[in-house]
Each structure stands twice: as structure tokens, then as C-alpha cells.
Amino acid sequence: MATQDSTRWKLSLTSNRLLQFLLTNRYVQPTVHVVSVSLFAWALWTAFTGTSNPNENFASVAFFSVWWSSVMLVSLVLFGRVWCYVCPMGAIVRFTQRFGLERHFPMYSTGPKLKLFGVSLSVIMISAAVFVVFGRMPMYKLGVVFDPQLIGIYFLGFTALAVGVSLVYQRQAFCRYVCPATGVMSVTARLSPFEIRQNADTGVQCATLEYKSDYLSTDRRCVSCMKCTTQNPERDVQLRARWPGAAAVRQRIPLPDEALLVIILWAVFPIDHVLGDHVEVFVPFGDPWLSVIPYFASIAAAIGAYLLANAVGTWWSGLDWSDSFTMFAYAYLPYSIMYMLGNHVIPNWLEEGGATLNALFNGIGIPLSLPEALASESTIAAWDWFNATIWPWLGVLWGAVIVWFAAKRLTDVDGRAVRAIVPHLVLLVLTTAWIEGHLGSLGLF
């Protein structure tokens, strides 16, 4: 293992004077936070006082068109949890916890374990529950994203929750366990080809110490507090390259909570967009139940299908149920993320990116008049073809590679590894073909 680590590509960030200054100077991040919190406050103000058109309101465009669907998703896949460095909510949490009780948030390794589906869950499931019930559902199922005033109320509510949690608990507990984005960031960042890590104890208590390390040895739950670099600037910080998805395979402390969240992402991103159309015809109620019931039905169906595939695989291969449950879920993550990128983020920027940037910059007083589309019709058509034919299957292939190497970590016998993952690969291929076929029949490609 030491040999593998020594030959892995890595770049010492603290050897570069500019990067060393940005990482170790204790005034750089607070300056960034002043800017981000100011923009956050302005977005809340415009949510209540600006236009009711969500396509032109600064808050609506900043929060959803730019931040959630673009900056978050793209940055996570490429650079991991880098957003935490500039997050205005994190800045608010870090400020308010100075006046709090500084209690320890319950660790997942202490106290009685909650068991679900035969695996032990932990407090990390809080972030998954918040994402499902208070994150994705109100945004797109209850229509928050389409009403600027509701957007303002929504983020004010989460700001109040963040302040409340930080006045009780220390080490940015809200950011690590309660924020609706933190669970998504923790699992999605596993696909990133880069990570920031240290090699030795810094003498500074790291926020990720629940992973049995006193220094930044993993970006899994890192909130970019920068204590490790600003309080001990002599310690090296490295940017390391890794195979995209390798972090999902080489988990030092695998957590079933995060595996379950991966399946939830698979449910609410691609599956709900298709299964919801079939389920809602059986819903005898009007809005919001017409959207909410199919949403939870998609989650239940995805979890049920995954449990069935895992049961068949563990019975056929003889591998441990809990290990398989925890490791094999990541086979479904690449397609889920690529579905969102291919069907929402990329086409939205190609077709409406100019209008989005106009609304964003005009909202802060910078006049901008770009054409609505950032790409030509031929480029948009080329992307639609690529997204309908090749793009989704690259996600399936990516997931297959991840689950194969995960299986190889659980057993040295190739036959057992194959038998363990075949049910998952069959499920992934069939559901992808079903989803893509449905979208094609609707003429969305």
C-alpha cells in the first residue's frame, strides 16, 4: 500500500507561493466568506422584493440555475467538496458556533445502532432524511423552485436551523450532518479524480476526526474549515489524482448510510422522472400529492430493487450481506449523476445559458445582454444525439467498473465476484434502458 501511495501522482500545494498564501493565510477565507454571505443576503432580499418571474429573479437563478444544478454538481464530480470553502451557510455556522454550548454531536461509533435492512445506520442518515424530505421534495415537488418568495422562506428556514444547531454543537455539526447537501456531497465526491489530503498529524483537531484520524486524511466529511493549514502552515497539503470512483472502492470505513443515500439519489434523479409518470395516474388526489406520492414511490421502488439484487447476489456468491450492501451501491451513482448532467445541466446551459447569466449579473447591477442560447442549434442537436446514444451508457460502464473492483476487494475468487455483481449489473442495464427508452418515446432527445 505504501508503494502504491508513493507512486501516485500528487502535487504539493504548499510548495507554490500563491497557493501557500491562499491556504495558510487566515484572512483569505474570511474575505471570501464576506463576499459569499453578502451575495447570499442579497439573494434573500431579491427573493422577497424582486420580480416574481423565477427565470429573471436573482435569487431563483443564483440558488438553482447556477448553484444547485451547476456549481454543486459539476464541482463535486471534478473537485470533490470544494464548495464548502466558499459556502455562505458554512460561514454563518462557523461564526455562530463561537457563542454556542460547544457540545459534541453524537458520533456514529457510539451508542446503540439503528438497524435497517440488516445493516447498522448512524446519525449520518440525518443528512439523507433532510435531503429527501426537506431538500429535493420541497424544491421540485412542492414548487419552491418556481416561486421566488418561497425560495426566500425556504433558505431563511434553513439558515435558522443552521444557527440553532451551531449554537448547541461544535465543529460545524450542521455542515457535516444536517445540511441537505452534505450527504450528497460526501457520496458524489467519491467520483472526483482529485482529492486534497495531508500525510501527517498537524497538531490541529480536524473536523473529520470521527474517521479515526487527527489530520485531514480524507475529504469525505471535510468542511474546508482550513484550521489544518492556517493553524499549522508548516504541514504539507497535497492535491492527489486518483481514478474517478476509486474513493468509492477504497473506503477505509465503509458506511451503509452513504450507500443507502446513493440508492436514494438513483431514485430521485433518473427513476422518479420516469416512474412518476406511471404512478401518478393511480393517485386519487390532486396537488401536491400528485407529485409527492410518486416521488416516495420511486424511492421505495429503487430501494426494493436494490435489496432484491443484493439478496440474489449474496445468496449466489456467498458474500456478506452488509459488505455487499455497502460497497455495491456505488455502481448506480455514475449514471445518476450523468443523467442529471446530460438531461438538465448541460442542455440548460447550451439552450438558456445566456439568459441565465443575464439574470445573474443584472441582479447585482452589472448589465449583460447575451443571447439566450450559448450554443448554436447544430451544437445543441449534436449534444442531444450524444446524450441519447452514448452518454448514459458511459455512466453504466463507469458503474460496472466500480462495482467490479469493489467485489474484488471483498473476495479473491473471480467467480464469486462475478456472481455477486451480475444481479446489480442486470438491474442497472435494464433500468437504464427503460429510462432512456421512455425519454426517447417522449421526444426529449
DAKASUL-V693947 format. One record per backbone hydrogen bond with DSSP energy under -0.5 kcal/mol. NH is the residue of the N-H (numbers start at 0). CO is the residue of the C=O. Records with the same first field share a line. If there is no record, write none. Layout:
BEGIN
NH=CO ; CO
END
This chain:
BEGIN
4=0
5=1
6=2
7=3
10=238
12=10 ; 236
13=236
14=11
15=12
19=15
20=16
21=17
22=18
23=19
24=20
27=24
28=24
30=26
31=27
32=28
33=29
34=30
35=31
36=32
37=33
38=34
39=35
40=36
41=37
42=38
43=39
44=40
45=41
46=42
47=43 ; 44
48=44
49=45
53=51
55=52
56=52
60=56
61=57
62=58
63=59
64=59
65=60
66=61
67=62
68=63
69=65
70=65
71=66
72=67
73=69
74=70
75=71
76=72
77=73
78=74
79=74 ; 75
81=79
83=80
84=81
85=82
86=82
90=86
91=87
92=88
93=89
94=90
95=91
96=92
97=94
98=95
99=96
100=166
102=167
109=106
113=120
114=112
115=118
118=115
120=113
124=121
125=122
126=123
127=123
128=124
129=125
130=126
131=127
132=128
133=129
134=129 ; 130
135=130
136=130 ; 131
138=134
139=135
140=135 ; 136
141=136
143=137
144=138
145=142
146=143
150=146
151=147
152=148
153=149
154=150
155=151
156=152
157=153
158=154
159=155
160=156
161=157
162=158
163=159
164=160
165=161
166=162
167=164
168=164
169=102
172=169
175=171
176=172
177=172 ; 173
178=173
181=178
182=178
184=180
185=181
186=182
187=183
188=184
189=186
190=187
191=188
194=239
196=194 ; 237
197=215
208=205
210=207
211=208
212=208
216=214
229=225
230=226
234=231
237=196
238=10
239=194 ; 237
240=8
241=192
244=189
245=242
246=189
247=189 ; 244
248=244 ; 245
249=245
250=248
251=249
257=254
258=254
259=255
260=256
261=257
262=258
263=259
264=260
265=261
266=262
267=263
268=264
270=265
271=266
272=268
273=269 ; 270
274=270
275=270 ; 271
276=273
277=273 ; 274
278=274
279=275
281=278
282=279
283=281
288=285
289=285
290=287
291=287
292=288
294=290
295=291
296=292
297=293
298=294
299=295
300=296
301=297
302=298
303=299
304=300
305=301
306=302
307=303
308=304
309=305
310=306
311=307
312=308
313=309
314=310
315=311
316=312
317=313
323=319
324=320
325=321
326=322
327=323
328=324
329=326
330=327
331=328
332=329
333=329
335=331
336=332
337=333
338=334
339=335
340=336
341=337
342=338
343=339
344=339
345=340
347=343
348=344
349=345
350=346
351=347
352=348
353=371
354=371
355=351
356=352
357=353
358=354
359=355
360=356
361=357
362=358
363=360
364=361
365=360
366=364
373=348 ; 349
374=349
379=375
380=376
381=377
382=378
383=379
384=380
385=381
386=382
387=383
388=384
389=385
390=385
391=386
393=389 ; 390
394=390
395=391
396=392
397=393
398=394
399=395
400=396
401=397
402=398
403=399
404=400
405=401
406=402
407=403
408=404
409=405 ; 406
410=406
413=411
416=412
417=413
418=414
419=415
420=416
421=417
422=418
424=420
425=421
426=422
427=423
428=424
429=425
430=426
431=427
432=428
433=429
434=430
435=431
436=432
437=433
438=434
439=435
440=436
441=437
442=439
443=438
END
